[in-house]
Amino acid sequence: GAVVSQHPSWVICKSGTSVKIECRSLDFQATTMFWYRQFPKQSLMLMATSNEGSKATYEQGVEKDKFLINHASLTLSTLTVTSAHPEDSSFYICSARVPGLAGGFRSYEQYFGPGTRLTVT
Amino acid sequence: QKEVEQNSGPLSVPEGAIASLNCTYSDRGSQSFFWYRQYSGKSPELIMFIYSNGDKEDGRFTAQLNKASQYVSLLIRDSQPSDSATYLCAVLYNQGGKLIFGQGTELSVKP
């Protein structure tokens, strides 16, 4: 199956610093990756869509200058949380889209990385 | 606004029973539907996807889709304590291939 990795798995940083999270597709090329945030007992909230070689598309309400996304290769996307604050503490999860082998648009599956737990003190 | 609705639960079933998880969606044009399982503190893992009306079976799991009613469900037969998790329904939003997630249903299988 498609494997997506994330690094680091957890990070603690001080308020005001920046943190970079890496998302890699290990056994396939991902032209599109997605970044989600999940607060405790809540569902996944899509933050942005990351497309290789182009600017990310951010969801409404997500600050693009605070959450910098770079998708420089077909296997790597990074999310940098700049000037982190305690309210940014969350579980950040990336996913990569795999065009379905059945063919066509309808079966685009997304596989998730293991997530990064960020704590800002 | 595209919406996906699930009962948050918790849904409690005894071991060996059938667990039934339901999901409704608002976008009539949606084509693909996914069920993910998420254990506490972990990221979601794909269980199965469905895009044709009717049933799709994979082991103990059966996904059911009714596009006319905008309803998708997941049945888990012979439920095991290890099935205890939150189950997320997701609908493919055609613009950009985004998934819209429901809030998840927490399932508890009691031994």
Interface residues (C-beta under 8 A of the other chain):
Chain A: T32 F34 Q42 S43 L44 L46 T49 T57 I93 R97 F105 R106 S107 Y108 E109 Q110 Y111 F112 G113 P114 G115
Chain B: Q31 S32 F34 Y36 K42 S43 P44 E45 L46 F49 Y51 L88 A90 L92 N94 G96 G97 K98 L99 I100 F101 G102 Q103 G104
